[in-house]
């Protein structure tokens, strides 16, 4: 009788060991289709910018850009204003975001003198910033 119980216990243990990996595999082989969602954020250009580029010399080698207003961009932490001369040189100014009352800070007028003859296109760009990232540029070009 004791031998029969020992053999039955041994057979039960062997059966358990043989079936356990199969049941464990079944328990861990299920898949989930919940998926991971990822997205990107595109920093827009200001919708409205009131700015002028004025030619400051008769030969078209100098210009000045003045920004009198610009619209806020959602999530922007600052704004970059760049005046590029025909020779590719540029000057820039960066200002912070609107204050808690919604007032924006305007950059000082930007001036640039070109050293090259020929092309007299000056370009002003305004970009919203989000940390170290810059958004799409709003552009104004003037031929002097």
C-alpha positions in Angstrom: 0.0 0.0 0.0 2.8 2.4 0.8 4.5 1.5 -2.4 1.3 2.2 -4.3 1.0 5.6 -2.7 4.7 6.4 -3.4 4.3 5.4 -7.0 1.1 7.4 -7.4 2.7 10.4 -5.8 5.8 10.0 -8.1 3.6 9.6 -11.2 1.5 12.7 -10.1 4.7 14.7 -9.7 6.0 13.6 -13.1 2.7 14.5 -14.7 2.7 17.9 -13.0 6.2 18.6 -14.2 5.3 17.5 -17.8 2.2 19.7 -18.0 3.4 22.8 -16.2 5.6 24.2 -19.0 2.7 23.7 -21.5 0.3 25.6 -19.3 2.8 28.3 -18.5 3.5 28.7 -22.2 -0.2 29.0 -22.8 -0.5 31.7 -20.1 2.3 33.8 -21.6 1.6 33.5 -25.3 -1.4 35.8 -25.4 -1.0 39.1 -27.5 -2.3 42.5 -26.7 -3.4 45.0 -29.4 -3.7 48.1 -27.3 -0.8 49.7 -29.3 1.4 52.6 -28.5 0.4 56.0 -29.6 3.0 58.6 -30.7 2.6 62.1 -32.2 4.6 65.1 -33.2 4.2 68.8 -32.6 4.8 71.2 -35.4 5.6 74.8 -34.2 3.6 77.1 -36.5 4.8 80.5 -37.8 3.1 83.5 -36.3 -0.2 84.0 -38.1 0.1 87.8 -38.3 3.3 89.9 -38.2 3.3 93.7 -38.8 6.8 94.6 -40.0 8.5 96.7 -42.5 12.0 96.6 -44.2 13.2 100.1 -45.0 16.1 100.8 -47.4 18.5 103.1 -45.5 21.0 103.9 -48.2 20.6 105.1 -51.8 22.8 102.4 -53.2 20.7 99.6 -51.7 23.5 98.3 -49.5 21.8 98.9 -46.1 18.3 98.2 -44.7 16.5 98.2 -41.4 13.6 96.0 -40.3 11.1 97.1 -37.7 8.5 94.8 -36.2 5.5 96.5 -34.6 3.4 93.5 -33.7 3.2 89.7 -34.1 0.6 87.1 -33.0 1.4 84.6 -30.3 2.0 81.0 -31.2 0.6 78.3 -28.9 3.3 76.8 -26.6 6.1 79.2 -27.8 8.8 80.0 -25.3 10.3 82.8 -27.4 10.6 84.3 -30.8 13.5 84.8 -33.1 13.7 87.8 -35.6 16.4 87.6 -38.3 17.3 90.2 -41.0 19.4 88.7 -43.7 21.3 90.8 -46.2 21.9 90.0 -49.9 25.4 88.8 -49.1 24.1 86.2 -46.7 25.1 87.9 -43.5 22.4 88.4 -40.8 21.6 90.0 -37.6 19.0 88.7 -35.1 17.1 89.3 -31.9 15.3 86.9 -29.6 12.5 87.8 -27.2 10.6 85.8 -24.7 7.0 84.7 -24.8 4.0 86.9 -24.0 3.6 87.8 -20.3 0.7 86.6 -18.2 -1.4 89.6 -19.5 -0.8 88.5 -23.1 1.5 91.4 -23.9 4.4 90.6 -26.3 7.8 92.1 -26.2 8.9 93.7 -29.5 12.5 93.4 -30.8 14.6 96.4 -31.3 14.9 97.4 -35.0 17.4 95.2 -36.9 19.9 96.9 -39.3 22.1 95.2 -41.8 24.6 96.4 -44.4 25.5 94.2 -47.4 29.0 94.1 -48.8 28.1 92.7 -52.2 26.9 94.4 -55.3 24.0 93.1 -57.4 21.2 91.4 -55.6 19.5 93.8 -53.1 17.0 91.4 -51.5 16.7 91.7 -47.7 14.7 89.1 -45.9 13.1 89.3 -42.5 12.1 86.0 -40.8 10.1 85.5 -37.6 10.1 82.1 -35.9 8.4 80.9 -32.8 10.7 78.9 -30.5 9.9 76.0 -28.2 13.0 75.5 -26.1 15.8 74.9 -28.5 13.5 74.0 -31.4 12.4 76.6 -34.0 9.2 76.6 -35.9 8.2 77.5 -39.4 9.4 80.9 -40.5 7.2 83.8 -41.4 9.0 85.7 -44.2 9.1 89.3 -45.6 11.4 90.2 -48.5 12.2 93.7 -49.7 14.4 94.7 -52.7 16.4 97.9 -52.1 
